[in-house]
Amino acid sequence: MVKLVFCLRRLPHLSRLEFQRYWLEQHGPLVRSHATALGIRRYVQTHADFEPLATALGATRGAPEPYDGVAELWWDSTDALAGASATPAGAAAAQALLEDERRFIDHARSPIFPATEHPLIGG
């Protein structure tokens, strides 16, 4: 399995709560509705929390501002990920997700990359 990691920062006009609520309640079901067309096997949202602890932890490492959340989407293989939008249904699904993301994600400040997990404890 391969996953796509999307480190999310919200658009400036949204509070973290507004961002996370929209992401969970609106965008999450939209992703779920397009999962079959895109070949997505698993989708997890990790919502940033625990301020000011997060800021304090980052400060000890000289880290930039925390992300508002991280999305993880899994595919069977890199070929499946690369071909997710190759069909007409997949292309339409990818376009619908991108259009919705523009409502709440600051894409210019939100890195996205494919990755492979290497569990060292548990899992």
C-alpha positions, 0 to 999 in steps of 0.5 A: 500500500502507498499513501498520500499525505496532505499537510493542511493549512486553512485559508486565512479567513477561517478559524481552526474550528471552522476549517476542521468542522468543514473538513470533517462534516462536508469534505470528508463525506465528499471524499467517501462518496468518490472513494470507489471512482478514485480507488481510495482504500482508506482515508483518515483525517488527523485534526491538530489540537491541544493548543498551546501545547502544540506551539510549545512543542514546536518552539523547542525544535524551532518548527514552523507554525503547526498544520491545521490537520493532516489527511492520509489517503491509501491506495493499493500501489503507486500505479493505482495512485497515479492512475486514480484520475485516469478514467472519466469517473476518476477525473470528475471525482478528482476535480470535484474534490479539488474544487471543494478543497479551494473552499477551505485549504490554503494550497500554497502552504499545504504540502502533499506527497506520496509516502510508504509507512515503516512502522517501528513500534506497534502497527 
